[in-house]
Amino acid sequence: MKLIDYLKQENISVQDGADEIGVSRQAFNRYLTGSRRPHHTVMPRIREWTNGAVTADDFFEPSPAE
């Protein structure tokens, strides 16, 4: 699940999400837009905070079938 979809589903604000995982609102917003991927130290916090609904794989686009 994409992080933005999780926020919408759970009715969580960007600021609350950023606060929950301990990053700036600006960094969190970049995760939402896809302009930045979470650092490897942040990703476990996102996975834990979302109870596994959002994983590292959700920040990568699938490779096109060859």
Chimera marker file (.cmm) of the C-alpha trace (Angstrom):
<marker_set name="trace">
<marker id="1" x="0.000" y="0.000" z="0.000" r="1" g="1" b="0" radius="0.5"/>
<marker id="2" x="1.289" y="3.476" z="-0.794" r="1" g="1" b="0" radius="0.5"/>
<marker id="3" x="1.921" y="5.710" z="2.202" r="1" g="1" b="0" radius="0.5"/>
<marker id="4" x="-0.489" y="8.351" z="0.913" r="1" g="1" b="0" radius="0.5"/>
<marker id="5" x="-3.225" y="5.722" z="0.641" r="1" g="1" b="0" radius="0.5"/>
<marker id="6" x="-2.570" y="4.659" z="4.215" r="1" g="1" b="0" radius="0.5"/>
<marker id="7" x="-2.950" y="8.254" z="5.428" r="1" g="1" b="0" radius="0.5"/>
<marker id="8" x="-6.236" y="8.641" z="3.566" r="1" g="1" b="0" radius="0.5"/>
<marker id="9" x="-7.564" y="5.299" z="4.801" r="1" g="1" b="0" radius="0.5"/>
<marker id="10" x="-6.722" y="6.080" z="8.408" r="1" g="1" b="0" radius="0.5"/>
<marker id="11" x="-7.593" y="9.802" z="8.153" r="1" g="1" b="0" radius="0.5"/>
<marker id="12" x="-4.133" y="10.889" z="9.337" r="1" g="1" b="0" radius="0.5"/>
<marker id="13" x="-2.643" y="14.292" z="8.560" r="1" g="1" b="0" radius="0.5"/>
<marker id="14" x="0.789" y="14.739" z="7.019" r="1" g="1" b="0" radius="0.5"/>
<marker id="15" x="2.027" y="16.461" z="10.177" r="1" g="1" b="0" radius="0.5"/>
<marker id="16" x="0.737" y="13.667" z="12.416" r="1" g="1" b="0" radius="0.5"/>
<marker id="17" x="2.408" y="11.055" z="10.215" r="1" g="1" b="0" radius="0.5"/>
<marker id="18" x="5.694" y="12.929" z="10.263" r="1" g="1" b="0" radius="0.5"/>
<marker id="19" x="5.512" y="13.293" z="14.032" r="1" g="1" b="0" radius="0.5"/>
<marker id="20" x="4.724" y="9.603" z="14.489" r="1" g="1" b="0" radius="0.5"/>
<marker id="21" x="7.790" y="8.400" z="12.591" r="1" g="1" b="0" radius="0.5"/>
<marker id="22" x="10.080" y="11.192" z="13.743" r="1" g="1" b="0" radius="0.5"/>
<marker id="23" x="10.826" y="13.067" z="10.519" r="1" g="1" b="0" radius="0.5"/>
<marker id="24" x="10.140" y="16.579" z="9.317" r="1" g="1" b="0" radius="0.5"/>
<marker id="25" x="6.873" y="17.369" z="7.585" r="1" g="1" b="0" radius="0.5"/>
<marker id="26" x="8.902" y="18.264" z="4.485" r="1" g="1" b="0" radius="0.5"/>
<marker id="27" x="10.654" y="14.869" z="4.394" r="1" g="1" b="0" radius="0.5"/>
<marker id="28" x="7.383" y="13.045" z="5.006" r="1" g="1" b="0" radius="0.5"/>
<marker id="29" x="5.685" y="14.973" z="2.215" r="1" g="1" b="0" radius="0.5"/>
<marker id="30" x="8.497" y="13.974" z="-0.142" r="1" g="1" b="0" radius="0.5"/>
<marker id="31" x="7.879" y="10.320" z="0.752" r="1" g="1" b="0" radius="0.5"/>
<marker id="32" x="4.224" y="10.843" z="-0.141" r="1" g="1" b="0" radius="0.5"/>
<marker id="33" x="4.958" y="12.408" z="-3.526" r="1" g="1" b="0" radius="0.5"/>
<marker id="34" x="7.656" y="9.907" z="-4.424" r="1" g="1" b="0" radius="0.5"/>
<marker id="35" x="10.343" y="12.562" z="-4.813" r="1" g="1" b="0" radius="0.5"/>
<marker id="36" x="12.282" y="10.917" z="-1.994" r="1" g="1" b="0" radius="0.5"/>
<marker id="37" x="12.495" y="7.436" z="-0.526" r="1" g="1" b="0" radius="0.5"/>
<marker id="38" x="12.786" y="6.934" z="3.217" r="1" g="1" b="0" radius="0.5"/>
<marker id="39" x="16.276" y="6.336" z="4.587" r="1" g="1" b="0" radius="0.5"/>
<marker id="40" x="16.963" y="2.752" z="5.605" r="1" g="1" b="0" radius="0.5"/>
<marker id="41" x="16.748" y="3.819" z="9.248" r="1" g="1" b="0" radius="0.5"/>
<marker id="42" x="13.304" y="5.368" z="8.737" r="1" g="1" b="0" radius="0.5"/>
<marker id="43" x="11.692" y="2.557" z="6.765" r="1" g="1" b="0" radius="0.5"/>
<marker id="44" x="11.349" y="0.182" z="9.742" r="1" g="1" b="0" radius="0.5"/>
<marker id="45" x="9.566" y="2.946" z="11.673" r="1" g="1" b="0" radius="0.5"/>
<marker id="46" x="7.092" y="3.404" z="8.813" r="1" g="1" b="0" radius="0.5"/>
<marker id="47" x="6.476" y="-0.340" z="8.597" r="1" g="1" b="0" radius="0.5"/>
<marker id="48" x="5.948" y="-0.578" z="12.358" r="1" g="1" b="0" radius="0.5"/>
<marker id="49" x="3.753" y="2.533" z="12.562" r="1" g="1" b="0" radius="0.5"/>
<marker id="50" x="1.504" y="1.240" z="9.756" r="1" g="1" b="0" radius="0.5"/>
<marker id="51" x="1.395" y="-2.284" z="11.239" r="1" g="1" b="0" radius="0.5"/>
<marker id="52" x="3.023" y="-3.631" z="8.086" r="1" g="1" b="0" radius="0.5"/>
<marker id="53" x="0.552" y="-2.022" z="5.694" r="1" g="1" b="0" radius="0.5"/>
<marker id="54" x="3.357" y="0.049" z="4.103" r="1" g="1" b="0" radius="0.5"/>
<marker id="55" x="6.666" y="-1.679" z="3.371" r="1" g="1" b="0" radius="0.5"/>
<marker id="56" x="9.894" y="-0.748" z="1.608" r="1" g="1" b="0" radius="0.5"/>
<marker id="57" x="8.609" y="-2.374" z="-1.584" r="1" g="1" b="0" radius="0.5"/>
<marker id="58" x="5.778" y="0.157" z="-1.683" r="1" g="1" b="0" radius="0.5"/>
<marker id="59" x="8.258" y="2.945" z="-2.389" r="1" g="1" b="0" radius="0.5"/>
<marker id="60" x="9.454" y="1.355" z="-5.637" r="1" g="1" b="0" radius="0.5"/>
<marker id="61" x="7.631" y="1.081" z="-8.928" r="1" g="1" b="0" radius="0.5"/>
<marker id="62" x="7.349" y="-2.451" z="-10.313" r="1" g="1" b="0" radius="0.5"/>
<marker id="63" x="9.691" y="-3.289" z="-13.172" r="1" g="1" b="0" radius="0.5"/>
<marker id="64" x="8.020" y="-3.582" z="-16.566" r="1" g="1" b="0" radius="0.5"/>
<marker id="65" x="7.529" y="-7.155" z="-17.734" r="1" g="1" b="0" radius="0.5"/>
<marker id="66" x="10.096" y="-8.178" z="-20.286" r="1" g="1" b="0" radius="0.5"/>
<link id1="1" id2="2" r="1" g="1" b="0" radius="0.2"/>
<link id1="2" id2="3" r="1" g="1" b="0" radius="0.2"/>
<link id1="3" id2="4" r="1" g="1" b="0" radius="0.2"/>
<link id1="4" id2="5" r="1" g="1" b="0" radius="0.2"/>
<link id1="5" id2="6" r="1" g="1" b="0" radius="0.2"/>
<link id1="6" id2="7" r="1" g="1" b="0" radius="0.2"/>
<link id1="7" id2="8" r="1" g="1" b="0" radius="0.2"/>
<link id1="8" id2="9" r="1" g="1" b="0" radius="0.2"/>
<link id1="9" id2="10" r="1" g="1" b="0" radius="0.2"/>
<link id1="10" id2="11" r="1" g="1" b="0" radius="0.2"/>
<link id1="11" id2="12" r="1" g="1" b="0" radius="0.2"/>
<link id1="12" id2="13" r="1" g="1" b="0" radius="0.2"/>
<link id1="13" id2="14" r="1" g="1" b="0" radius="0.2"/>
<link id1="14" id2="15" r="1" g="1" b="0" radius="0.2"/>
<link id1="15" id2="16" r="1" g="1" b="0" radius="0.2"/>
<link id1="16" id2="17" r="1" g="1" b="0" radius="0.2"/>
<link id1="17" id2="18" r="1" g="1" b="0" radius="0.2"/>
<link id1="18" id2="19" r="1" g="1" b="0" radius="0.2"/>
<link id1="19" id2="20" r="1" g="1" b="0" radius="0.2"/>
<link id1="20" id2="21" r="1" g="1" b="0" radius="0.2"/>
<link id1="21" id2="22" r="1" g="1" b="0" radius="0.2"/>
<link id1="22" id2="23" r="1" g="1" b="0" radius="0.2"/>
<link id1="23" id2="24" r="1" g="1" b="0" radius="0.2"/>
<link id1="24" id2="25" r="1" g="1" b="0" radius="0.2"/>
<link id1="25" id2="26" r="1" g="1" b="0" radius="0.2"/>
<link id1="26" id2="27" r="1" g="1" b="0" radius="0.2"/>
<link id1="27" id2="28" r="1" g="1" b="0" radius="0.2"/>
<link id1="28" id2="29" r="1" g="1" b="0" radius="0.2"/>
<link id1="29" id2="30" r="1" g="1" b="0" radius="0.2"/>
<link id1="30" id2="31" r="1" g="1" b="0" radius="0.2"/>
<link id1="31" id2="32" r="1" g="1" b="0" radius="0.2"/>
<link id1="32" id2="33" r="1" g="1" b="0" radius="0.2"/>
<link id1="33" id2="34" r="1" g="1" b="0" radius="0.2"/>
<link id1="34" id2="35" r="1" g="1" b="0" radius="0.2"/>
<link id1="35" id2="36" r="1" g="1" b="0" radius="0.2"/>
<link id1="36" id2="37" r="1" g="1" b="0" radius="0.2"/>
<link id1="37" id2="38" r="1" g="1" b="0" radius="0.2"/>
<link id1="38" id2="39" r="1" g="1" b="0" radius="0.2"/>
<link id1="39" id2="40" r="1" g="1" b="0" radius="0.2"/>
<link id1="40" id2="41" r="1" g="1" b="0" radius="0.2"/>
<link id1="41" id2="42" r="1" g="1" b="0" radius="0.2"/>
<link id1="42" id2="43" r="1" g="1" b="0" radius="0.2"/>
<link id1="43" id2="44" r="1" g="1" b="0" radius="0.2"/>
<link id1="44" id2="45" r="1" g="1" b="0" radius="0.2"/>
<link id1="45" id2="46" r="1" g="1" b="0" radius="0.2"/>
<link id1="46" id2="47" r="1" g="1" b="0" radius="0.2"/>
<link id1="47" id2="48" r="1" g="1" b="0" radius="0.2"/>
<link id1="48" id2="49" r="1" g="1" b="0" radius="0.2"/>
<link id1="49" id2="50" r="1" g="1" b="0" radius="0.2"/>
<link id1="50" id2="51" r="1" g="1" b="0" radius="0.2"/>
<link id1="51" id2="52" r="1" g="1" b="0" radius="0.2"/>
<link id1="52" id2="53" r="1" g="1" b="0" radius="0.2"/>
<link id1="53" id2="54" r="1" g="1" b="0" radius="0.2"/>
<link id1="54" id2="55" r="1" g="1" b="0" radius="0.2"/>
<link id1="55" id2="56" r="1" g="1" b="0" radius="0.2"/>
<link id1="56" id2="57" r="1" g="1" b="0" radius="0.2"/>
<link id1="57" id2="58" r="1" g="1" b="0" radius="0.2"/>
<link id1="58" id2="59" r="1" g="1" b="0" radius="0.2"/>
<link id1="59" id2="60" r="1" g="1" b="0" radius="0.2"/>
<link id1="60" id2="61" r="1" g="1" b="0" radius="0.2"/>
<link id1="61" id2="62" r="1" g="1" b="0" radius="0.2"/>
<link id1="62" id2="63" r="1" g="1" b="0" radius="0.2"/>
<link id1="63" id2="64" r="1" g="1" b="0" radius="0.2"/>
<link id1="64" id2="65" r="1" g="1" b="0" radius="0.2"/>
<link id1="65" id2="66" r="1" g="1" b="0" radius="0.2"/>
</marker_set>
